[in-house]
Every structure is written in structure tokens, then in C-alpha cells.
Amino acid sequence: MLSLFLAAPALLVGPARLASPSRVLGAGRTAALRMDEGEEGLEIVMDAEERMAKSVASMQDKLMTLRVGRASPSMLDRVEVDYYDVPTPLKSLGSITVSGSNQLVISLYDQSCIGDVEKALTMSDLGMTPNSDGKVIRLNVPQLTEERRKELAKSAKAFGEDGKTAIRNIRRDAIDKVKKLQKDGMGEDESENLQIDIQDILKKAEADVEKAVKQREEDIMTI
């Protein structure tokens, strides 16, 4: 039975990302798949691998919006504004800068939407009250209390669970495709090997999710 040699976890929180999906199986494993599991099987495995990596990266981006320490524009990445009846990321509607160490300043390209932005900020889970002078919006970032840190840690866990659900759905879809190939004539051993490969990729992705969540929880709870 073929075995899958996964690369060591390459998780980095911040600007760096996970190792590219093409590296997870490794060149030798890819060659083995091409020879022993057929082109269609290879495509299913590699597609699942790439989609899982993207899901983990998306989950990492969400973790980075949870506030740790000083004010940062990335804190507002998840805020969406109802802009002319279209949900629009706040960061695409203006520039967000840091004033001092605990204030965010939002300068909008279209000042007619200031009210909509204020509403979106108030309804978000940021726990900050927007202040507007009619031209810019200011957000004073309060010091994190122990209770707030615990709330943010729970949010990190929730992001992790969402990430796991996403990659498990990808695993399910990939295995369904393999089973369809088996119905269309693929050998049972070949189908079983492909399903093992997909499960191994899932395990690595789950480990990456757990490591990212744990690291973010530690950052949040560190005073």
C-alpha cells in the first residue's frame, strides 16, 4: 500500500503562509501517484490538497483579525459595510491608519457612507465605539481585560472549528469523486490508496489548523 510522505508543518502566523500545496506530497509521491493511481486520481488528490491549504490560509487570515496588543488595521479586515446594498469590505472603502498605539483612523474615499460604516463598526464584535467628525472615523482601542481576552480566545477556537469543517467537506467531496471513479471501473486497491492519501492530507491540514489556533490563543492570553 502506498504511503504518503507529508512535509513537516510549515505554519507561520503573520505575513508568511503555509508551504505551497505542491510540496505536501513531495516529488517522489507525486511521481508514484502518476504511475500507480492514474491521472484522474492524481488530479483529485492534488485538487483536495490545494483547496485544503487555501481553507487553512483563510482561517489564518481570520485569526489575524483578533486583536492582540497594539492597534492594527488588520483588526478591521472582517468588517463589511452595506455599501449601496452590497456587502463591501471596509478596507476597500478607505484607508485605515494607526494613530499613537491605541487609535485607528478611517479615512473614507466616499464620505457619504460614513453613517453606514459607523453602523457596521457598531454592530461588529470589535467592542469599540466609532467616533466621527464628519470627515474621518476614529476608533479608540481599549486595553484588553481578562474577560475580553477569554472572549477572543473563544473566537479563535470557533474560527478553528469552522476551518476544520471546511477541510472535512473538501475531504468528503474528494472521496465521493474517487468512489465515482471506482464505479466507473477503477480498481478497488487503487481507490483505497487514493482515499488513504486524501485522509492523510486532511490530517496534516487539521494539524495546521490546531497549531494556528493554539498559537493565537497564547498570543491573546499573554499579558
Secondary structure, 3 states (H helix, E strand, C coil): CCCCCCCCCCCCCCCCCCCCCHHHHCHHHHHHHHHHCHHHHHHHHHHHHHHHHHHHHHHHHHHHCCCCCCCCHHHHCCCEEEECCEEEEHHHCEEEEEECCCEEEEEECCHHHHHHHHHHHHHCCCCCCEEECCCEEEEECCCCCHHHHHHHHHHHHHHHHHHHHHHHHHHHHHHHHHHHHHHCCCCHHHHHHHHHHHHHHHHHHHHHHHHHHHHHHHHHHCC
